């Protein structure tokens, strides 16, 4: 039996992320989790800062 038979075309390509609304993981992690969170926060800060700069090109 083909699993694609009977599938609606509106469902094709739909991305499912069940944890998308949960927010950041607040469970206790290890040092690498803490380092990743620090890097992510720094990247977010830099992206926000760069997006607010006037364009110079």
C-alpha positions in Angstrom: 0.0 0.0 0.0 1.4 3.4 -1.0 1.4 5.9 2.0 1.1 8.8 -0.4 -2.2 7.7 -1.9 -5.2 9.7 -0.7 -3.0 12.5 0.7 -4.3 16.0 0.1 -2.0 18.3 -1.9 -2.5 21.0 0.8 -0.7 18.7 3.3 2.4 18.2 1.1 5.5 20.0 2.3 3.9 20.9 5.6 6.6 21.3 8.3 5.6 19.8 11.7 7.4 21.0 14.8 5.4 19.9 17.8 7.7 21.8 20.3 7.6 25.1 18.5 5.4 26.8 21.0 7.2 25.5 24.1 10.0 28.2 24.0 13.5 27.7 25.2 14.4 24.5 27.0 14.7 25.3 30.7 15.6 21.8 31.9 19.0 21.4 33.6 21.7 20.8 31.1 25.4 20.2 30.9 28.2 22.7 30.2 27.9 22.3 26.4 24.2 23.2 26.6 25.1 26.3 28.6 27.8 27.3 26.0 25.3 26.8 23.2 22.8 29.0 24.8 25.4 31.7 25.4 26.5 31.5 21.7 22.9 31.7 20.6 22.1 34.7 22.7 25.3 36.5 21.4 24.3 35.7 17.8 20.8 37.0 18.4 22.2 40.2 19.9 24.5 40.8 17.0 21.8 40.1 14.4 19.5 42.6 16.1 22.3 45.2 16.4 23.2 44.8 12.7 19.6 45.0 11.6 19.3 48.4 13.3 22.4 49.9 11.6 21.8 52.2 8.6 22.8 50.7 5.3 26.2 52.0 4.0 26.2 50.3 0.5 
